[in-house]
Amino acid sequence: MEKASVKATVDAVLSFNTKQDIVAACGGPARHVEFLLQDSVDDNLDWKSDVDPNHPLKRVCDYIDEWLSGRHTNKNQTFNLGEKLIGLTEAPFGLFQGYAPMAMVAFAMRKYVNQIFDTNGKQRTAQHLVDDVVELFKAWENGRSSNKLNFLFESKEAGKLSKHLIAMFSLKKLKGYSDISSLKDARWAIQNEYAKEKGYPLWSLKYCSSDYNTEDVCLLIDNVIKVVGDSESMKNPALLNDTINGYEAQRFEWGNLLVENNGGNYRDGFINFLKSVENVKIQDHEIDDAIVYLKGHLAEVGLWKEAEVKDCLKDWRLSLQTTPAMVDREVVQAVLQVATSLEWVLPLMELYLPYQMLLIREVSLKRH
């Protein structure tokens, strides 16, 4: 059996949409594929009404559907296809690398085209599944698991929310994301590419001065941040549904919030947030310098948290100030130089130096 030839058979079964086309592509040593399809499916590859439930093709398909269903495979959780379907190598199936066995598994996988996702959140197309079926039988023959067969199914909620997030942030317009399709992909794009393009964290919108920035919109933003920032959120259907419903209810307000002020609501909200930080009292002419400081001392902008921005902004303010301790050290040095020639200063220094040490210690404690 030539590997290239059997792969071509798998390709034909997964790619063509009529029995006639598949049979035409499966001649020679792959002729058994015609016999498998002859009494089981019609010309459109749908099951015949009188198909025997014990027909080999029907039994393999039913087994795969059983083990890839919700009963045995949880949504939004990674599974290994080879391990999941290992029963096909045992009695009563006993599948091995060959034209007919691989064609049967390929036929069963037709319904999962674009329904299975790899661990990077990319859909498995028909061409991907051709490679997957070949890898599946290779792993079985070698008797070991293959990481290339680690996949997952998205839940209905995850699939719907991923479409909403793509629309909310126009993610397909981002460079390199034209084929975005999964929630995992959308989460990554928002946190790493979209936020970088905007230059400000998503939560900035909660603080903008827009009339569209309502309480419900803020709740929507909070939910989106939870979904985007926590990989475990995919396992939280309540959160996913709340986010879906929030966007569907606030679609108009959200759209206007993003386009209003030529898209300037991110910057407006972020500046308002900076001005709200107590004890910093940032002025308009200091804004840009403060933002440069934040970008130099924090991680990627899409990962910024409100609390850490506050702390970093306070550090920025301290960095601009000449601390009392620094001034007092200079004074101490000057006084000591004079004290060497003026004996009357020494009693004064005995009182002055302990006081300076207390000041230095107090400033040090405040910084930590």
BALOBA-1460 file (C-alpha; in Angstrom, 3 decimals):
// residues 368
<rec num="1" residu="m" x="0.000" y="0.000" z="0.000"/>
<rec num="2" residu="e" x="1.468" y="3.348" z="-1.064"/>
<rec num="3" residu="k" x="0.925" y="6.093" z="1.497"/>
<rec num="4" residu="a" x="0.397" y="8.767" z="-1.160"/>
<rec num="5" residu="s" x="-2.261" y="6.658" z="-2.843"/>
<rec num="6" residu="v" x="-4.226" y="5.908" z="0.311"/>
<rec num="7" residu="k" x="-4.037" y="9.578" z="1.337"/>
<rec num="8" residu="a" x="-5.529" y="10.491" z="-2.038"/>
<rec num="9" residu="t" x="-8.412" y="8.125" z="-1.275"/>
<rec num="10" residu="v" x="-8.995" y="9.756" z="2.105"/>
<rec num="11" residu="d" x="-8.876" y="13.143" z="0.369"/>
<rec num="12" residu="a" x="-11.482" y="12.087" z="-2.175"/>
<rec num="13" residu="v" x="-13.881" y="10.814" z="0.502"/>
<rec num="14" residu="l" x="-13.585" y="14.013" z="2.542"/>
<rec num="15" residu="s" x="-13.571" y="16.492" z="-0.350"/>
<rec num="16" residu="f" x="-16.123" y="15.293" z="-2.913"/>
<rec num="17" residu="n" x="-19.852" y="15.721" z="-2.325"/>
<rec num="18" residu="t" x="-21.355" y="12.989" z="-4.517"/>
<rec num="19" residu="k" x="-20.951" y="9.227" z="-4.561"/>
<rec num="20" residu="q" x="-20.162" y="9.310" z="-8.257"/>
<rec num="21" residu="d" x="-17.200" y="11.666" z="-7.777"/>
<rec num="22" residu="i" x="-15.771" y="9.606" z="-4.914"/>
<rec num="23" residu="v" x="-16.104" y="6.326" z="-6.782"/>
<rec num="24" residu="a" x="-14.475" y="7.851" z="-9.871"/>
<rec num="25" residu="a" x="-11.467" y="8.855" z="-7.766"/>
<rec num="26" residu="c" x="-11.154" y="5.506" z="-6.016"/>
<rec num="27" residu="g" x="-10.113" y="2.966" z="-8.588"/>
<rec num="28" residu="g" x="-7.527" y="0.217" z="-8.527"/>
<rec num="29" residu="p" x="-6.563" y="-0.863" z="-5.006"/>
<rec num="30" residu="a" x="-9.159" y="1.582" z="-3.606"/>
<rec num="31" residu="r" x="-11.987" y="-0.162" z="-5.469"/>
<rec num="32" residu="h" x="-13.417" y="-1.460" z="-2.173"/>
<rec num="33" residu="v" x="-14.601" y="2.092" z="-1.398"/>
<rec num="34" residu="e" x="-17.224" y="1.716" z="-4.129"/>
<rec num="35" residu="f" x="-18.584" y="-1.431" z="-2.457"/>
<rec num="36" residu="l" x="-18.779" y="0.367" z="0.906"/>
<rec num="37" residu="l" x="-20.907" y="3.139" z="-0.585"/>
<rec num="38" residu="q" x="-22.950" y="0.986" z="-2.933"/>
<rec num="39" residu="d" x="-25.667" y="-0.229" z="-0.562"/>
<rec num="40" residu="s" x="-25.320" y="2.314" z="2.236"/>
<rec num="41" residu="v" x="-25.671" y="5.843" z="0.826"/>
<rec num="42" residu="d" x="-27.461" y="7.550" z="-2.030"/>
<rec num="43" residu="d" x="-25.897" y="9.713" z="-4.725"/>
<rec num="44" residu="n" x="-25.771" y="12.707" z="-2.304"/>
<rec num="45" residu="l" x="-23.987" y="10.628" z="0.336"/>
<rec num="46" residu="d" x="-27.015" y="10.520" z="2.648"/>
<rec num="47" residu="w" x="-27.913" y="7.238" z="4.321"/>
<rec num="48" residu="k" x="-30.347" y="5.100" z="2.378"/>
<rec num="49" residu="s" x="-33.616" y="4.520" z="4.209"/>
<rec num="50" residu="d" x="-33.091" y="0.765" z="4.194"/>
<rec num="51" residu="v" x="-29.415" y="0.753" z="5.138"/>
<rec num="52" residu="d" x="-28.481" y="-2.237" z="7.281"/>
<rec num="53" residu="p" x="-27.522" y="-1.000" z="10.791"/>
<rec num="54" residu="n" x="-24.786" y="-3.637" z="10.766"/>
<rec num="55" residu="h" x="-23.290" y="-2.393" z="7.515"/>
<rec num="56" residu="p" x="-19.524" y="-1.830" z="8.182"/>
<rec num="57" residu="l" x="-19.634" y="1.836" z="7.120"/>
<rec num="58" residu="k" x="-22.749" y="2.524" z="9.215"/>
<rec num="59" residu="r" x="-21.257" y="0.841" z="12.290"/>
<rec num="60" residu="v" x="-18.007" y="2.827" z="12.074"/>
<rec num="61" residu="c" x="-19.907" y="6.089" z="11.623"/>
<rec num="62" residu="d" x="-22.229" y="5.339" z="14.540"/>
<rec num="63" residu="y" x="-19.267" y="4.485" z="16.769"/>
<rec num="64" residu="i" x="-17.442" y="7.726" z="15.945"/>
<rec num="65" residu="d" x="-20.589" y="9.794" z="16.458"/>
<rec num="66" residu="e" x="-21.136" y="8.098" z="19.814"/>
<rec num="67" residu="w" x="-17.625" y="8.821" z="21.066"/>
<rec num="68" residu="l" x="-17.468" y="12.382" z="19.749"/>
<rec num="69" residu="s" x="-20.877" y="13.259" z="21.161"/>
<rec num="70" residu="g" x="-21.528" y="15.146" z="24.384"/>
<rec num="71" residu="r" x="-21.856" y="11.871" z="26.287"/>
<rec num="72" residu="h" x="-18.152" y="11.108" z="25.910"/>
<rec num="73" residu="t" x="-16.557" y="14.391" z="24.801"/>
<rec num="74" residu="n" x="-17.113" y="17.606" z="26.759"/>
<rec num="75" residu="k" x="-17.379" y="20.882" z="24.896"/>
<rec num="76" residu="n" x="-14.540" y="23.401" z="25.252"/>
<rec num="77" residu="q" x="-12.194" y="20.724" z="26.601"/>
<rec num="78" residu="t" x="-9.235" y="19.246" z="24.773"/>
<rec num="79" residu="f" x="-9.343" y="15.580" z="23.763"/>
<rec num="80" residu="n" x="-7.077" y="13.313" z="21.732"/>
<rec num="81" residu="l" x="-8.798" y="11.852" z="18.682"/>
<rec num="82" residu="g" x="-6.571" y="8.780" z="18.585"/>
<rec num="83" residu="e" x="-7.243" y="7.939" z="22.214"/>
<rec num="84" residu="k" x="-10.938" y="8.717" z="21.876"/>
<rec num="85" residu="l" x="-11.446" y="6.346" z="18.932"/>
<rec num="86" residu="i" x="-8.945" y="3.652" z="19.925"/>
<rec num="87" residu="g" x="-11.830" y="1.165" z="20.161"/>
<rec num="88" residu="l" x="-11.926" y="1.050" z="16.357"/>
<rec num="89" residu="t" x="-8.666" y="-0.920" z="16.421"/>
<rec num="90" residu="e" x="-10.249" y="-3.611" z="18.584"/>
<rec num="91" residu="a" x="-12.955" y="-6.229" z="17.990"/>
<rec num="92" residu="p" x="-15.414" y="-6.153" z="16.369"/>
<rec num="93" residu="f" x="-13.901" y="-3.437" z="14.113"/>
<rec num="94" residu="g" x="-10.194" y="-4.219" z="13.972"/>
<rec num="95" residu="l" x="-9.358" y="-1.258" z="11.715"/>
<rec num="96" residu="f" x="-5.814" y="-0.945" z="10.343"/>
<rec num="97" residu="q" x="-4.005" y="1.137" z="7.725"/>
<rec num="98" residu="g" x="-5.693" y="0.310" z="4.438"/>
<rec num="99" residu="y" x="-7.926" y="1.819" z="1.781"/>
<rec num="100" residu="a" x="-11.275" y="0.609" z="3.082"/>
<rec num="101" residu="p" x="-10.680" y="1.204" z="6.827"/>
<rec num="102" residu="m" x="-9.271" y="4.698" z="6.287"/>
<rec num="103" residu="a" x="-12.040" y="5.535" z="3.802"/>
<rec num="104" residu="m" x="-14.665" y="4.555" z="6.398"/>
<rec num="105" residu="v" x="-13.159" y="6.797" z="9.076"/>
<rec num="106" residu="a" x="-12.793" y="9.614" z="6.533"/>
<rec num="107" residu="f" x="-16.476" y="9.280" z="5.610"/>
<rec num="108" residu="a" x="-17.477" y="9.403" z="9.280"/>
<rec num="109" residu="m" x="-15.418" y="12.582" z="9.764"/>
<rec num="110" residu="r" x="-17.174" y="14.448" z="6.937"/>
<rec num="111" residu="k" x="-19.782" y="15.833" z="9.349"/>
<rec num="112" residu="y" x="-17.028" y="17.276" z="11.564"/>
<rec num="113" residu="v" x="-15.454" y="19.480" z="8.899"/>
<rec num="114" residu="n" x="-15.104" y="22.979" z="10.451"/>
<rec num="115" residu="q" x="-16.704" y="21.635" z="13.650"/>
<rec num="116" residu="i" x="-13.480" y="20.485" z="15.295"/>
<rec num="117" residu="f" x="-10.847" y="22.998" z="16.419"/>
<rec num="118" residu="d" x="-7.146" y="22.540" z="17.063"/>
<rec num="119" residu="t" x="-5.626" y="23.706" z="20.345"/>
<rec num="120" residu="n" x="-4.826" y="27.093" z="18.767"/>
<rec num="121" residu="g" x="-8.496" y="27.685" z="18.091"/>
<rec num="122" residu="k" x="-8.332" y="27.042" z="14.327"/>
<rec num="123" residu="q" x="-11.082" y="25.094" z="12.572"/>
<rec num="124" residu="r" x="-10.154" y="21.786" z="10.968"/>
<rec num="125" residu="t" x="-11.119" y="22.049" z="7.308"/>
<rec num="126" residu="a" x="-11.605" y="19.054" z="5.023"/>
<rec num="127" residu="q" x="-7.940" y="19.262" z="3.999"/>
<rec num="128" residu="h" x="-6.867" y="19.352" z="7.634"/>
<rec num="129" residu="l" x="-8.962" y="16.280" z="8.373"/>
<rec num="130" residu="v" x="-7.285" y="14.402" z="5.531"/>
<rec num="131" residu="d" x="-3.988" y="14.800" z="7.388"/>
<rec num="132" residu="d" x="-5.700" y="13.992" z="10.680"/>
<rec num="133" residu="v" x="-7.099" y="10.667" z="9.438"/>
<rec num="134" residu="v" x="-3.676" y="9.676" z="8.095"/>
<rec num="135" residu="e" x="-2.061" y="10.690" z="11.411"/>
<rec num="136" residu="l" x="-4.749" y="8.776" z="13.315"/>
<rec num="137" residu="f" x="-3.904" y="5.449" z="11.684"/>
<rec num="138" residu="k" x="-0.184" y="6.157" z="11.943"/>
<rec num="139" residu="a" x="-0.511" y="6.734" z="15.706"/>
<rec num="140" residu="w" x="-2.504" y="3.521" z="16.112"/>
<rec num="141" residu="e" x="0.059" y="1.520" z="14.143"/>
<rec num="142" residu="n" x="2.939" y="2.967" z="16.187"/>
<rec num="143" residu="g" x="1.102" y="2.287" z="19.422"/>
<rec num="144" residu="r" x="1.530" y="5.773" z="20.837"/>
<rec num="145" residu="s" x="-0.473" y="8.951" z="21.225"/>
<rec num="146" residu="s" x="0.083" y="11.886" z="18.856"/>
<rec num="147" residu="n" x="-0.170" y="15.516" z="19.979"/>
<rec num="148" residu="k" x="-1.199" y="16.376" z="16.414"/>
<rec num="149" residu="l" x="-4.546" y="14.798" z="17.243"/>
<rec num="150" residu="n" x="-5.363" y="17.057" z="20.204"/>
<rec num="151" residu="f" x="-8.613" y="18.869" z="19.388"/>
<rec num="152" residu="l" x="-11.713" y="20.356" z="20.987"/>
<rec num="153" residu="f" x="-15.327" y="21.136" z="20.218"/>
<rec num="154" residu="e" x="-16.706" y="24.568" z="21.026"/>
<rec num="155" residu="s" x="-20.031" y="24.769" z="22.813"/>
<rec num="156" residu="k" x="-22.977" y="26.453" z="21.136"/>
<rec num="157" residu="e" x="-22.519" y="29.440" z="23.446"/>
<rec num="158" residu="a" x="-18.798" y="29.720" z="22.699"/>
<rec num="159" residu="g" x="-19.434" y="29.559" z="18.968"/>
<rec num="160" residu="k" x="-22.090" y="32.266" z="19.119"/>
<rec num="161" residu="l" x="-20.019" y="34.530" z="21.332"/>
<rec num="162" residu="s" x="-16.983" y="34.196" z="19.089"/>
<rec num="163" residu="k" x="-19.081" y="35.507" z="16.181"/>
<rec num="164" residu="h" x="-20.286" y="38.411" z="18.325"/>
<rec num="165" residu="l" x="-16.754" y="39.324" z="19.428"/>
<rec num="166" residu="i" x="-15.573" y="39.238" z="15.825"/>
<rec num="167" residu="a" x="-18.344" y="41.701" z="14.953"/>
<rec num="168" residu="m" x="-17.927" y="43.851" z="18.077"/>
<rec num="169" residu="f" x="-14.249" y="44.556" z="17.435"/>
<rec num="170" residu="s" x="-14.110" y="44.070" z="13.636"/>
<rec num="171" residu="l" x="-11.459" y="41.430" z="14.270"/>
<rec num="172" residu="k" x="-11.319" y="40.170" z="10.700"/>
<rec num="173" residu="k" x="-9.908" y="43.553" z="9.686"/>
<rec num="174" residu="l" x="-6.853" y="42.960" z="11.865"/>
<rec num="175" residu="k" x="-3.767" y="41.889" z="9.962"/>
<rec num="176" residu="g" x="-3.445" y="38.118" z="9.992"/>
<rec num="177" residu="y" x="-6.928" y="37.480" z="11.402"/>
<rec num="178" residu="s" x="-9.082" y="37.283" z="8.280"/>
<rec num="179" residu="d" x="-9.813" y="33.608" z="9.000"/>
<rec num="180" residu="i" x="-10.624" y="34.020" z="12.692"/>
<rec num="181" residu="s" x="-13.404" y="31.640" z="13.704"/>
<rec num="182" residu="s" x="-13.126" y="30.420" z="17.306"/>
<rec num="183" residu="l" x="-13.589" y="31.959" z="20.737"/>
<rec num="184" residu="k" x="-9.966" y="31.184" z="21.613"/>
<rec num="185" residu="d" x="-8.826" y="32.981" z="18.471"/>
<rec num="186" residu="a" x="-11.072" y="35.958" z="19.236"/>
<rec num="187" residu="r" x="-9.825" y="36.211" z="22.820"/>
<rec num="188" residu="w" x="-6.207" y="36.270" z="21.665"/>
<rec num="189" residu="a" x="-6.880" y="38.830" z="18.935"/>
<rec num="190" residu="i" x="-8.629" y="41.261" z="21.309"/>
<rec num="191" residu="q" x="-6.034" y="41.015" z="24.055"/>
<rec num="192" residu="n" x="-2.917" y="41.082" z="21.908"/>
<rec num="193" residu="e" x="-3.637" y="42.739" z="18.574"/>
<rec num="194" residu="y" x="-6.751" y="44.878" z="18.954"/>
<rec num="195" residu="a" x="-5.651" y="46.491" z="22.232"/>
<rec num="196" residu="k" x="-2.178" y="47.142" z="20.808"/>
<rec num="197" residu="e" x="-3.724" y="48.843" z="17.777"/>
<rec num="198" residu="k" x="-5.913" y="51.057" z="19.960"/>
<rec num="199" residu="g" x="-3.094" y="51.811" z="22.391"/>
<rec num="200" residu="y" x="-5.314" y="51.551" z="25.468"/>
<rec num="201" residu="p" x="-6.855" y="48.705" z="27.508"/>
<rec num="202" residu="l" x="-10.439" y="47.695" z="26.795"/>
<rec num="203" residu="w" x="-11.668" y="48.830" z="30.213"/>
<rec num="204" residu="s" x="-10.791" y="52.441" z="29.288"/>
<rec num="205" residu="l" x="-14.196" y="52.697" z="27.607"/>
<rec num="206" residu="k" x="-15.895" y="52.411" z="31.000"/>
<rec num="207" residu="y" x="-14.494" y="55.831" z="31.948"/>
<rec num="208" residu="c" x="-15.154" y="57.782" z="28.742"/>
<rec num="209" residu="s" x="-17.520" y="60.762" z="28.790"/>
<rec num="210" residu="s" x="-19.857" y="59.470" z="26.064"/>
<rec num="211" residu="d" x="-23.619" y="59.421" z="26.521"/>
<rec num="212" residu="y" x="-23.505" y="55.882" z="25.129"/>
<rec num="213" residu="n" x="-21.424" y="54.784" z="28.105"/>
<rec num="214" residu="t" x="-24.358" y="53.486" z="30.126"/>
<rec num="215" residu="e" x="-24.423" y="51.184" z="33.133"/>
<rec num="216" residu="d" x="-25.438" y="48.279" z="30.891"/>
<rec num="217" residu="v" x="-22.573" y="48.981" z="28.482"/>
<rec num="218" residu="c" x="-20.128" y="49.001" z="31.407"/>
<rec num="219" residu="l" x="-21.486" y="45.631" z="32.510"/>
<rec num="220" residu="l" x="-21.009" y="44.324" z="28.979"/>
<rec num="221" residu="i" x="-17.407" y="45.558" z="28.971"/>
<rec num="222" residu="d" x="-16.745" y="43.876" z="32.321"/>
<rec num="223" residu="n" x="-18.127" y="40.585" z="30.988"/>
<rec num="224" residu="v" x="-16.073" y="40.807" z="27.797"/>
<rec num="225" residu="i" x="-12.952" y="41.427" z="29.882"/>
<rec num="226" residu="k" x="-13.718" y="38.311" z="31.972"/>
<rec num="227" residu="v" x="-14.176" y="36.229" z="28.829"/>
<rec num="228" residu="v" x="-11.043" y="37.577" z="27.160"/>
<rec num="229" residu="g" x="-8.799" y="37.490" z="30.220"/>
<rec num="230" residu="d" x="-9.636" y="34.046" z="31.586"/>
<rec num="231" residu="s" x="-9.137" y="30.895" z="29.512"/>
<rec num="232" residu="e" x="-11.450" y="29.042" z="31.890"/>
<rec num="233" residu="s" x="-14.306" y="31.363" z="30.901"/>
<rec num="234" residu="m" x="-15.097" y="28.991" z="28.032"/>
<rec num="235" residu="k" x="-16.326" y="26.547" z="30.663"/>
<rec num="236" residu="n" x="-18.685" y="29.111" z="32.196"/>
<rec num="237" residu="p" x="-21.920" y="29.012" z="30.126"/>
<rec num="238" residu="a" x="-23.639" y="31.570" z="32.382"/>
<rec num="239" residu="l" x="-20.928" y="34.159" z="31.680"/>
<rec num="240" residu="l" x="-20.957" y="33.374" z="27.967"/>
<rec num="241" residu="n" x="-24.749" y="33.757" z="27.810"/>
<rec num="242" residu="d" x="-24.690" y="36.996" z="29.813"/>
<rec num="243" residu="t" x="-22.119" y="38.420" z="27.419"/>
<rec num="244" residu="i" x="-24.097" y="37.292" z="24.379"/>
<rec num="245" residu="n" x="-27.334" y="38.789" z="25.716"/>
<rec num="246" residu="g" x="-25.556" y="41.972" z="26.792"/>
<rec num="247" residu="y" x="-24.155" y="42.587" z="23.340"/>
<rec num="248" residu="e" x="-27.425" y="41.791" z="21.594"/>
<rec num="249" residu="a" x="-29.225" y="44.272" z="23.873"/>
<rec num="250" residu="q" x="-26.546" y="46.992" z="23.626"/>
<rec num="251" residu="r" x="-25.498" y="46.522" z="20.002"/>
<rec num="252" residu="f" x="-26.533" y="50.079" z="19.007"/>
<rec num="253" residu="e" x="-24.864" y="51.772" z="21.984"/>
<rec num="254" residu="w" x="-21.700" y="49.718" z="21.560"/>
<rec num="255" residu="g" x="-21.362" y="50.539" z="17.885"/>
<rec num="256" residu="n" x="-21.762" y="54.262" z="18.495"/>
<rec num="257" residu="l" x="-19.367" y="54.187" z="21.442"/>
<rec num="258" residu="l" x="-16.582" y="52.883" z="19.198"/>
<rec num="259" residu="v" x="-17.065" y="55.304" z="16.286"/>
<rec num="260" residu="e" x="-17.932" y="58.414" z="18.298"/>
<rec num="261" residu="n" x="-15.275" y="61.125" z="18.518"/>
<rec num="262" residu="n" x="-13.406" y="59.460" z="15.625"/>
<rec num="263" residu="g" x="-12.706" y="56.458" z="17.825"/>
<rec num="264" residu="g" x="-11.262" y="58.664" z="20.560"/>
<rec num="265" residu="n" x="-13.303" y="57.265" z="23.434"/>
<rec num="266" residu="y" x="-10.518" y="54.852" z="24.375"/>
<rec num="267" residu="r" x="-8.075" y="57.695" z="24.986"/>
<rec num="268" residu="d" x="-10.734" y="59.885" z="26.593"/>
<rec num="269" residu="g" x="-11.687" y="57.123" z="29.019"/>
<rec num="270" residu="f" x="-8.096" y="56.266" z="29.856"/>
<rec num="271" residu="i" x="-7.248" y="59.912" z="30.590"/>
<rec num="272" residu="n" x="-10.337" y="60.213" z="32.797"/>
<rec num="273" residu="f" x="-9.187" y="57.124" z="34.676"/>
<rec num="274" residu="l" x="-5.696" y="58.552" z="35.210"/>
<rec num="275" residu="k" x="-7.173" y="61.807" z="36.511"/>
<rec num="276" residu="s" x="-9.306" y="59.865" z="38.987"/>
<rec num="277" residu="v" x="-6.306" y="58.292" z="40.734"/>
<rec num="278" residu="e" x="-6.048" y="59.785" z="44.211"/>
<rec num="279" residu="n" x="-2.892" y="61.535" z="45.412"/>
<rec num="280" residu="v" x="-1.437" y="61.784" z="41.897"/>
<rec num="281" residu="k" x="-3.362" y="64.820" z="40.628"/>
<rec num="282" residu="i" x="-2.109" y="64.429" z="37.092"/>
<rec num="283" residu="q" x="-2.307" y="67.520" z="34.875"/>
<rec num="284" residu="d" x="-3.210" y="67.632" z="31.174"/>
<rec num="285" residu="h" x="0.332" y="68.510" z="30.111"/>
<rec num="286" residu="e" x="1.651" y="65.434" z="31.952"/>
<rec num="287" residu="i" x="-0.641" y="62.852" z="30.339"/>
<rec num="288" residu="d" x="1.569" y="61.769" z="27.450"/>
<rec num="289" residu="d" x="4.685" y="61.464" z="29.638"/>
<rec num="290" residu="a" x="2.739" y="59.357" z="32.140"/>
<rec num="291" residu="i" x="1.491" y="57.026" z="29.393"/>
<rec num="292" residu="v" x="5.037" y="56.578" z="28.092"/>
<rec num="293" residu="y" x="6.105" y="55.655" z="31.637"/>
<rec num="294" residu="l" x="3.266" y="53.136" z="31.969"/>
<rec num="295" residu="k" x="4.119" y="51.457" z="28.663"/>
<rec num="296" residu="g" x="7.720" y="51.202" z="29.742"/>
<rec num="297" residu="h" x="6.942" y="49.621" z="33.108"/>
<rec num="298" residu="l" x="3.908" y="47.399" z="32.434"/>
<rec num="299" residu="a" x="3.251" y="44.402" z="30.174"/>
<rec num="300" residu="e" x="1.378" y="44.542" z="26.855"/>
<rec num="301" residu="v" x="-1.407" y="47.125" z="26.972"/>
<rec num="302" residu="g" x="-4.077" y="44.477" z="26.462"/>
<rec num="303" residu="l" x="-3.036" y="42.861" z="29.765"/>
<rec num="304" residu="w" x="-3.175" y="46.006" z="31.912"/>
<rec num="305" residu="k" x="-5.345" y="45.847" z="35.016"/>
<rec num="306" residu="e" x="-6.865" y="48.938" z="36.603"/>
<rec num="307" residu="a" x="-5.184" y="48.329" z="39.961"/>
<rec num="308" residu="e" x="-1.691" y="47.922" z="38.511"/>
<rec num="309" residu="v" x="-2.087" y="51.050" z="36.379"/>
<rec num="310" residu="k" x="-2.951" y="52.986" z="39.531"/>
<rec num="311" residu="d" x="0.131" y="51.701" z="41.347"/>
<rec num="312" residu="c" x="2.392" y="52.381" z="38.388"/>
<rec num="313" residu="l" x="1.008" y="55.904" z="38.020"/>
<rec num="314" residu="k" x="1.858" y="56.599" z="41.645"/>
<rec num="315" residu="d" x="5.393" y="55.347" z="41.016"/>
<rec num="316" residu="w" x="5.597" y="57.716" z="38.055"/>
<rec num="317" residu="r" x="4.636" y="60.662" z="40.257"/>
<rec num="318" residu="l" x="7.231" y="59.717" z="42.880"/>
<rec num="319" residu="s" x="9.894" y="59.434" z="40.184"/>
<rec num="320" residu="l" x="9.322" y="63.087" z="39.277"/>
<rec num="321" residu="q" x="9.696" y="64.385" z="42.801"/>
<rec num="322" residu="t" x="12.958" y="65.308" z="44.553"/>
<rec num="323" residu="t" x="12.468" y="63.526" z="47.824"/>
<rec num="324" residu="p" x="13.100" y="65.234" z="51.169"/>
<rec num="325" residu="a" x="15.686" y="62.560" z="51.892"/>
<rec num="326" residu="m" x="17.748" y="63.556" z="48.839"/>
<rec num="327" residu="v" x="17.685" y="67.236" z="49.773"/>
<rec num="328" residu="d" x="18.541" y="66.505" z="53.383"/>
<rec num="329" residu="r" x="21.537" y="64.393" z="52.433"/>
<rec num="330" residu="e" x="22.918" y="67.357" z="50.500"/>
<rec num="331" residu="v" x="22.322" y="69.638" z="53.477"/>
<rec num="332" residu="v" x="23.993" y="67.177" z="55.814"/>
<rec num="333" residu="q" x="27.097" y="67.003" z="53.635"/>
<rec num="334" residu="a" x="27.373" y="70.789" z="53.462"/>
<rec num="335" residu="v" x="26.949" y="71.174" z="57.196"/>
<rec num="336" residu="l" x="29.550" y="68.499" z="57.916"/>
<rec num="337" residu="q" x="32.104" y="70.360" z="55.803"/>
<rec num="338" residu="v" x="31.525" y="73.508" z="57.835"/>
<rec num="339" residu="a" x="31.482" y="71.554" z="61.105"/>
<rec num="340" residu="t" x="35.121" y="70.594" z="60.677"/>
<rec num="341" residu="s" x="36.183" y="74.253" z="61.221"/>
<rec num="342" residu="l" x="33.319" y="75.451" z="63.424"/>
<rec num="343" residu="e" x="33.258" y="73.698" z="66.782"/>
<rec num="344" residu="w" x="30.026" y="75.460" z="67.790"/>
<rec num="345" residu="v" x="28.135" y="73.571" z="65.063"/>
<rec num="346" residu="l" x="28.779" y="70.159" z="66.595"/>
<rec num="347" residu="p" x="26.085" y="70.383" z="69.323"/>
<rec num="348" residu="l" x="23.609" y="71.381" z="66.611"/>
<rec num="349" residu="m" x="24.572" y="68.364" z="64.464"/>
<rec num="350" residu="e" x="23.920" y="66.037" z="67.360"/>
<rec num="351" residu="l" x="20.292" y="67.178" z="67.238"/>
<rec num="352" residu="y" x="20.009" y="67.489" z="63.444"/>
<rec num="353" residu="l" x="21.383" y="64.172" z="62.228"/>
<rec num="354" residu="p" x="18.993" y="61.849" z="64.154"/>
<rec num="355" residu="y" x="16.080" y="63.880" z="62.794"/>
<rec num="356" residu="q" x="17.335" y="63.437" z="59.203"/>
<rec num="357" residu="m" x="17.700" y="59.699" z="59.675"/>
<rec num="358" residu="l" x="14.074" y="59.501" z="60.760"/>
<rec num="359" residu="l" x="12.986" y="61.407" z="57.632"/>
<rec num="360" residu="i" x="14.996" y="59.143" z="55.357"/>
<rec num="361" residu="r" x="13.527" y="56.051" z="57.007"/>
<rec num="362" residu="e" x="9.978" y="57.413" z="56.670"/>
<rec num="363" residu="v" x="10.347" y="58.102" z="52.933"/>
<rec num="364" residu="s" x="11.819" y="54.650" z="52.398"/>
<rec num="365" residu="l" x="8.859" y="53.005" z="54.135"/>
<rec num="366" residu="k" x="6.378" y="54.981" z="52.046"/>
<rec num="367" residu="r" x="8.007" y="53.783" z="48.857"/>
<rec num="368" residu="h" x="7.628" y="50.142" z="49.850"/>
